[in-house]
Amino acid sequence: MQKQSIIARIRQYLGRRIMGVTGEKIKASTNSITSSIYSRFKKWFEPYNIFTRQSTHTLATNETIFAAVSRLSNSMGAMPIKLKDSSYREVTDHWAAELIVHEPNPNMTSFDFMRTMETIRNITGNAYAIKDYDDYFVPKALWILDPGKVTEVIEKDTRELWYEIQGDNGRYYAHNTEVIHVKHIHGFGYRGISPIDVLRNTVNFDAKVKEFSLEQINSAITASFILELAAHMDEEKKKEVLESFKRFYQENGGVLIQEQGSKITELEKQNFIDTKLFEVERITRTRVAAVFNMPPHMLGEVEDVNYASMEQMNLEYVQNTLVPICTQYEKEFNRKLLLPEDRRRGLYFKCNVNSLLRGDMKNRGEFYFKGVRTGYFKPNEVRAWEDLPPEPGGDKLYMSGDLYPIDEPREKGKKN
């Protein structure tokens, strides 16, 4: 009886949060909700082809922007994200952990989901995923939506945010708690600004400069010789002599015979690529790096970069670029995938940005060594970070003296 009342409340909750175009509330019955929501929603759940939009065309034709988006998307896809409790322990027996850590939907791994969401966010400025429910109204999947078919709207009476979604059979409205929405910065309103729109002038300028350079290269390659003839010739005779000249050149390994009454002058080979082109590319890389908030060396701009400065820039990339992005994902998942009682129990999603800050073996070894000897790390924690199995006695904190459990007197910790 208690289970039925909970399901009834969830049905009522969903009825308020997903409506058709007419604005009528979805009836609170299992059959009605299942047929009304899921049969109509499945039209939205077609495979999302990111290579059909104008902004994606830019991604596919500009290597600098492609590199920036790939860097950010791969960083987020590879970032471990876990559901934890108030004791900082990982929680694995919760449906939200299964969705985010393992399988957001039947077609994607967590890596694919996070990387795709981040790719779309960096292309269009906004990425959306809608929750899908099982028969007991527990979220069973997160489906990525085409951002071109989603519009943010405000309900007049409550001033709450809804999402208008263009489906194949009409418009649908989903409450903001039903849609995961990660975005770039925005002003008034709730829609993020597309970085590629910000870079439109830079992209167009870069394309024009490269087009002009290619024309120069083609013209430089085409003009190789000047052929001077003694007598005046009509156009037909000139074409005949020119074709004979080219054929003789090709058939004799590039050797030419200068006949009496003609003069052949070889043009000096010029530098095909204007050095100013490299300066334009440097400016493009710098501007793209600035818009995507990443160090220029990650886009191939390595001038005046050494190992020490690169290490510092990598640290800044994690702290100033990835941490704010991770925080946005964490907050969205905490608010829209966890129930209020889950949050009151201390459950929360957390990205492990430290996984991207691992140094080389030498630096890691020194860091772990100091952490274990000062009671900061447990030996098995270090072993877990290095993908090694736990060892007996490794779940205690130790202090040097030399190394005994932190919760035991020194005399007990000593070996006989």
Sequence and secondary structure as in RCSB ss.txt:
>XXXX:A:sequence
MQKQSIIARIRQYLGRRIMGVTGEKIKASTNSITSSIYSRFKKWFEPYNIFTRQSTHTLATNETIFAAVSRLSNS
MGAMPIKLKDSSYREVTDHWAAELIVHEPNPNMTSFDFMRTMETIRNITGNAYAIKDYDDYFVPKALWILDPGKV
TEVIEKDTRELWYEIQGDNGRYYAHNTEVIHVKHIHGFGYRGISPIDVLRNTVNFDAKVKEFSLEQINSAITASF
ILELAAHMDEEKKKEVLESFKRFYQENGGVLIQEQGSKITELEKQNFIDTKLFEVERITRTRVAAVFNMPPHMLG
EVEDVNYASMEQMNLEYVQNTLVPICTQYEKEFNRKLLLPEDRRRGLYFKCNVNSLLRGDMKNRGEFYFKGVRTG
YFKPNEVRAWEDLPPEPGGDKLYMSGDLYPIDEPREKGKKN
>XXXX:A:secstr
 HHHHHHHHHHHHHHHHEEETT  B  SSHHHHIIIIIHHHTTT S   TTSSHHHHHHHH HHHHHHHHHHHHH
HHHS EEEE TTS B  SSHHHIIIII SBTTB HHHHHHHHHHHHHHHSEEEEEEEE TTS EEEEEEE GGGE
EEEE TTT  EEEEEEETTEEEEEEGGGEEEEE   SSSS    HHHHTHHHHHHHHHHHHHHHHHHHHHHH  E
EEEESS   HHHHHHHHHHHHHHHHHTTT     TTEEEEE     SS HHHHHHHHHHHHHHHHHTT  GGGGT
  TT  HHHHHHHHHHIIIIIIHHHHHHHHHHHHHHHS HHHHHTT EEEE GGGG    HHHHHHHHHHHHHBT
SS HHHHHHHTT    TTTTS EETTTTEETTS HHHHS  
